[in-house]
Amino acid sequence: MGARWSATVRAGIDLVVPRECGGCGAASVAWCARCAEALAQPPRAVRPAVTVGVPCFALGSYAGPHRAAVVAAKERGRRDLAVPLGRALADAISQLRDAGDLDPAELNPLVLVPAPSRRRAARRRGGDPVVRLCTAASAASAPEVVSVARVLEVDGGVRDSVGLSAAQRAENLAGRIGVRARAPRGPVVLVDDVLTTGTTAAESVAALRRAGVGVDAVVVIGAVR
Ligand SMILES: [Zn+2]
């Protein structure tokens, strides 16, 4: 973090146009054409270690621009990256429809459900980046109506998953994701930024199912492989 940026943050100015690409660090542009192209590759099916119970797709591996953009959005205050990431997510969803992996748009309005994050962690990061990603994807889908349903929440006793093994992640989250409101009807896509072991996705899908909401697919920006 450079001195100029720190000074800007101290001054409380929120809407700063970033001077480097959030995917590769290229100068003078917030999101470069090469990173946009990398994110525009067709989504691919992924099979996490934990059985999620519905098809899972990633825009790419959790590496390169996918990883850099997720980390910058989550940890470095790059809220602006929700726009290119949301656009890529919206495009991926329409490609999944074209491929027959999701119902076509004319059948029912699509509902995006952000995977839950621990509330304290989201506050510390200045808002939940996955919610912002879903909202941006909804905006990028216009004129098609895509709604965002923030219906999942994580029990306050859950630890941050960083550094936990797959078994520890599963134990940490088991039965601790709840549904606080019913999702609107329509094809439901669970959205997360990263798919690691699949624990969060599996617990989220199970919690929604217990509440009577079927999930059609899980779509993430990057899958750890
Ligand atoms: Zn770039």
Boltz pocket constraint, residues with backbone or C-beta under 6 A from the ligand:
constraints:
  - pocket:
      binder: B
      contacts: [[A, 21], [A, 22], [A, 23], [A, 24], [A, 25], [A, 26], [A, 31], [A, 32], [A, 33], [A, 34], [A, 35], [A, 36], [A, 65]]
      max_distance: 6.0
